[in-house]
Amino acid sequence: MKADLHGTGARELAMAGLPKVSDRSSIRRSNLGLVLRLLRDEGPRSRARIATDTGLPKATVSSLVTELVESGLAREGEVEREGTVGRPGLAVEIDGSTVCGIGAEINVDYLSILALDLRGTVTAERRIAFDVRTASPDAVLDAIADTIRRTVDELRADGIRTIGVTLAAPGVIDMKRGRVSYASNIGWRDVDALAGLARRLGPDAPPLHLENDAKLGAIAEYLAVSAPDMHDLLYLTGEIGVGAGIIAGGQLLRGTAGHAGEVGHLPLDPGGRLCACGRRGCWETQVGLAALLRAAADPDDPVCDPSVDLEQRLAELMRRAKAGDPRTLGALDAIATALGPGIALLLDVLNPQLLVLGGHFAFFGQYLIDQVRHTVHQTVMAPDAGGCEIALSTLGFTAAARGGACLALDAVYQDPAGSLLLQPARR
């Protein structure tokens, strides 16, 4: 079997590799995943080409493809003619329209859900304006569990099985304990989020996973780029809190205690505004969403009301900017001015190939990116900013939830048979 066929999936990024297999049953299950990942990474192809690409015997490939088709994970489409010798075969391609993964995000101002099927099609999406900072962790978990439950039930009614759910949360995540160790912007400390969510969803819940929101955003952006020569990416969230998801050498960087990426608390303005973390002058006090809203509007302005959907509020600010409102334009200029030096510092340290600006940085990108690029190119020590391209996210505020859905769904690519067996029977 060829050893270089494994493309980059969410789990390979986040978990640093695939599990080893030994017995025949495990080998067959591994080969099912190998074929499915090949179809994901390289596109539709005939059974004969799959055998050639994987090095597996043709009879084995035929049996594997039949199993994938019968399980609804693959289908046979048009006749493959290009490059064929002899009688052309039907092209096998990813199906998976009856399975999905869900990403559920807890943010300062909202809760969101996004479900993707195996082909990457959005099968469900909703966002709820929710003032997480003023609510208790129990109230937040009640609300997100209810939203997940309703989404799973609606998908089930449409014949779609939920393979897993990834909960995205801000702050420092203890993955082993399923705990949000510290999230200053929502006031959480040592919250057993995963256990609490599992209790609320009950025994029929899909497999659950907890991860940091910025890290999941980086996974989503990395998979969206899908370039074979892209191995180093830095994703910068644009939210109340500012975090970074770092992919280095094709792997998600966590750090010894999982703190990697907490860049919003870089002390770039010593003696400046008090941060939610208790220190002064953190970078996010200059460039975070709260800083933008504070500079652009009075506290009683509707754009500062957390009960109103975030994108509606930002759309109103965009309207004011396009109308030439001096206060709004001044606030955006202040964000751009403070954003550039921090990004330059990160590029000096990490030297990524691509930096993606997310959240409100992307939403208002037309007012920010030119000044940021200019500052970066003037400040970064390496010539031409170390070869780093700076781009705006196309995923908007869905990046974390999308990354969570990809991570949940990736269980199918690693072990197609096992992931389907884990699903509870339909009611």
N, C-alpha and C positions, 0 to 999 in steps of 0.2 A: 504494500500500500504506500502510495506517495505520502511523504511527510509534510509537504509544504502547501497543502490545500486549505488548511484552516484559515478562513477569513477572520475579520475582526467583528465579533458580536459583542453585545452589551456585557454578557457575563465574562467573556475573555478579557475585556477592558477592566471590569470591576474586580474580578476574582483572580486575575493573573493565571489563566490557564484552564485547561480542561481536566476532568478527573481521569485517572488511569483505569484501564479495564483489564481483566484477565480471563474470566471464564467465558465459555461460548455464548451464553445468553447475554452477558455484558458486551461481548464483542459485537454481536448482532445489533444490539441496541446502539452501540457506538457507531456502527456502520450506517444505521438509519440516519443518525444525526449528521454523519459525514456527507451523505448524499443530499440531505436537506440543506445543509450549509453551502454545499457546492451550487445548488440551484439558487440560493439566496445571493451568493457572491458573484457567480459567473453567468447567471441567467438560464433560460430554458435550453435544453439539449436532449438529444435522443438517448435511449438506454445504452446504445453502443458507445456514444461519446462519454457518458457517465462512467462506463467501464474503463475506457481509455484514460480518463482524467483521474480516476481514483485508484486504478490498478487492481480493482476487484474483478473476479470472474464474471462473465456476462450473465451466467445463470443466477449468481448471487444478486447482481444488480437488478435483474428482472424481478426476482422475489421481493427485494427491498422496495422497489418502485411500486409493485402491486400493493404492498402493505401500506405505503404512504398514501396511495390513491384511495384505498379502501377506508383509511382513517380520516380522509378529507383534508390531508395536509398538502397533497400534490394532485395535479391533474394532467391529463394528456391533451395537448392542444393541436396546433397546426403541424403539418408534415414538415420535417426539417430537411431541406434540400441542399443548402450551401455546404460545400466541403464534404459531401457524402459520397461514398463509393458503394455501388450496388443499390439495392432497394432502400429508399429513404425510410426513416422511422418517424414516429410521432414524437414531437418535442414534449418533454416532461417539464412542468413548471410549478412554481409554488402556488398553492391554493390557500388553504387555511382561513377561509372566510367564516368558518364556524367556530373558530377559537380566537380568544383575545387575551391581552394583558392589560391591566389597569394601573395607571399612575395616579396617586392621590396626593395633592400638595396642601400643606398647611403653611400659609404665609401670614404676614402681619395683618393685611387688610382683606384677605379672602381665603376661601377654600376652593379647590378645583379638582376636577376629575377628568381624565382623558383615557379612553380605551382604544387600542389599536389591534387590528387583526394581523395575521401573519404576513400579509402583503404590505403592511404599513398604512392601511386605510383606517381613518378615524371612524369608529363605530358608535362612540358615545362621547359627549363632551359637555361639561357644565361648570360654571363658576358661580360661587355664592359670595356676595359681599358680607364680610364677617370681621368684626373688630376683635381679633384674637388676643390682643394685648389686655383688654379689659375683661375677657372671659376667663373662667377657670380652665385648667387642662381637661377636666372631666367634661365640661360643656363643649369644648372644642372636639374632643374625641367622640362625644355623643353625636355631634353634627356631622363629622366626617364619616363615621360609621353608618349613619342613616343614609347619607348620600351614596356611599359605596354599596350598601345593601339594595337600595332602589335601583342603582345602575346595573348591578349583577342580575337582579330579577328581571329587569327590562330586556337585558341582553339574552337571558335564558328564554324568555318568551319569544324572542326572535330566532331561537335555535342556536345561539352562540354561547359556547362554554368559556368561562373565565379561568384561565390557567393560573393566574397569580395576581397579587396586588402589591405594589411597592409604595410605601408611604414616604413622601419627601418632606423633610422638616428642616428649618434653618438651624444653624449652630453646630455644636460639637456632638457627634453621634457616637454612641457606644454600640457598635453593631453586634457584639457578642451577647450583650444583655438586652438588646432591642430598646435602648434607652436614649432619650435626648438628655445628654449630660448637662449642657448649658447652652441656652439660646437667649441672649440678653434682650433682643428686640421684642420677644414675646413673653419674657419674664419666666421662662421655664428653666428649672434646674432639677436634674435627676428624675425626670418623668418617664415612667415605664410605658412608653407610647405603644409599643408593639403588643405587649401583654394586654394592655387596656383595650386596644382595638380588637384583638382576638376574642376577648370576653364579650364584647359588644356584638360581634358578628356571629358568634356561636360556632358549634362544631362543624357546620357545613361550609365554613369560610374557606376560600381558596388559600393556598400557601401565601404567607405574608412576609414582607421584607421591609426594613427601614434603612433609609440612606439620607445623606445630606443633600439639600436641594441644589446647591451649586455643582456638586459632583455629578448629580444626575443631569443637570443642564449641560455639562461638558460632554457627557456620554451622548446625549441627544445631538449636540452640535457636531461631534466627531463622526457619528454615524451618518448625519445629513451630508457632510462633506464627501465621505465615501471615496477618497482619493488614495490610490495605492502608495503614493509617496508621502502621505501625510502621517507623521508619527508624533508630532509635538504641537499641542494646541492648548491655549489658555482661554477659558471662558470666564467672562466677568459679568456677574449679575448686576442688574440695575433695579434694586428694590429699596425698601427702607434700610435694610442691611445690605452691605456690599460684600460679596464673597467671590471666591475664584474656584473654578474646577480646573485642575491641572492634569493634562495627559502628557506624559513624557516617555519617549521611546515606545509608544503604543500601549502604555499602561496608566491607569488612573493612579495618581500620586496621593497617598493618604497621610504619610508621615507616621512616626512611631506611635503616637497616641491618637491619630485620626484628626489632628488639628490643621493639617496642611490646607491652605486655601483661605484661612481667616484673614484676608488682606484688608478688610474694612476697618480693622483695628490697628493698622499701621499708624504710628503717631506722627503724622505729617504736618500737624499744626499745633506744636507744643503750646500749652496754655490756652488753647482754643475752647470751643464749645464743649460742654459736658456730654459725654456719650452714654448710651444706655448701659454700656459695660461698666460704668463707674469711673472711667478715666477721661481725660480731656484731650481734645485735638485729634481724635481718630479720623481717619480718611473719610469714613462714611458720613461723618457729621458735615463734611464739605460737599460730597458728591451724591449721597444717598437721596432717595425719593423725598424723605422728610425735609432735607435741605432745599430741594427744588421747590416743594410746596410752600415752605416757610418764606422763601425769597419771592415767590411769584404771587402769593395771595395772603390775605388776612385770615386769621383762624376761623372766622365765621363764614368764609367763602365756601360755597358748595364743593369746590374742588378739594377741599380739605376734609370733607365729611366721609369717614370710613364706611358709612352705611350705604354709600353710593358706589356702584361698580367702578373699579379702578380705571378700566379703559374708557369709560364714559367721562371720568374726571380728566384723564389725560387728553382725551379728544377735545374737551373744552379749552384746555391750555394750548393745545395745538391751534385751535381756531383763533385764540388771542394772539399767538405768535405770528400766524399768517396775516392777521389784521394789523400787525406792526405795533402791538401793545408794548410800550417801553419797559414796563415792569417785568413782563413775561420774558422778553428778549434779554433783559439784563440778568434775570435768574438763570437762563440757559447759558449765557456767556460765562457766568460765575462757575457753573458746573463744568463747562469745557476747560476753563482756566485751571481749576483744581484737579481735573481728571488727568490731564496730560502728564504732569510730573510723577504721579503715582504709577501710571502705566509705564512710563520710562524706567522707573525703578524696578518694576516687575520684569521688564524685558532685559534689563542688565543682569538680573539674577537668574532668570529662567531661560532666556533666549528661545522662545517658542517660534515655530514656523508661521503660526496663525494665531491672532488674538481676536476673539469674537466678543463684541459688546452686546449684552442682552438687556432685557427689561426696558426701563425708561431710557437707558442710553441708546438702545436701538430705536425706540419709538420716536425720540427727538434727534435721531442721528444726523439728519440734514443740517441741524444747528450746532452739532458738536464735532463731527468727525474731522473736518478740515483743520480746525484748531488743534485737536488732539494729535493728528498726524504730524502737523508742523512742529508741535512741542516735542513729540517723541523723536523725530528726526534731528532736532536740534540738541537733544539732551542725551540720548542713548550713546554710550561710549563706542560701541561697535559701528562701523560704517553702515549706512543704509539701514539703520535700526536693527542691525544684526540679521537682516534678511526677513524680518517679520512683517507679514501683511496684517493690516488692521481692517476688520470687516464688521458689518452690522448683522446681527442675528436676523434670520427670516422666520424664526419660530415664535417670536413675541414672548408673551408671558406664559406660554405653554411648555417651555423647554424642560423644566424640572419634571412636570407630570409626564411629558412625552418620554423623557429618559427613564422614568420609573416604569412606564408601560413597556418600553423596550427591554428593560432588565427582567421584568416579570415574564414577558413572552419568550425571552431567550432560553428559558428552560426547555421549550419545545425543540429548539435547534440543538441543544446538547443531548437530550434524551427524549425523542419523540414518543416512544412507547411508554416510558415511565411517567412522563408529564401528563399524558392522557389518563393513565390508570389512577392518578392521584385525585381525579375529579370526582366529587360526590355525585351520586345518582340523581337524575332529574326527579323532581317531585311530581 
